[in-house]
Amino acid sequence: MKKISILTLAVLMPVCGAIAGGNKSMNNKNVIHQGAPVYWSVAEVINMPDNTPVVMLGRITKNMGEEMFVFEDSSGTIMMQIEEEDWNGRTVTADEVVTVYGHVDKNGNVTEIEVDSIMK
């Protein structure tokens, strides 16, 4: 009887770990791991629900006017709304890689990022 219980426990432990958050899911990806954030790519962000918090690493390549900017990483491009105070006094060139903290903003079939802050 003990052999069966131990065997059952050994088989179920990895499953329990995955259910408890051992895998990367949308709910836990943006947590800090050993002092560094885990980044979402543009390709991943496109399919996320409205208001999902994200941290992204890439370049702001173009100013479209009226607080709208094009953000680019290796997986694609996405529009970002960046208000004056979100820059925190920083200037950024299209060649600089930045970390963007924000959340997904869905408007129908259009996905954008509403930026909270930018770090160089």
SULFEN-V58846 format. One record per helix or strand. SS is the DSSP state (A for helix, B for strand). FROM is the first residue (numbers start at 1). TO is the last residue. If there is no record, write none. Layout:
BEGIN
ss=SS from=FROM to=TO
ss=SS from=FROM to=TO
END
This chain:
BEGIN
ss=A from=2 to=22
ss=B from=32 to=33
ss=B from=36 to=37
ss=B from=40 to=40
ss=A from=42 to=45
ss=B from=53 to=65
ss=B from=68 to=73
ss=B from=76 to=81
ss=A from=84 to=87
ss=B from=98 to=107
ss=B from=110 to=119
END
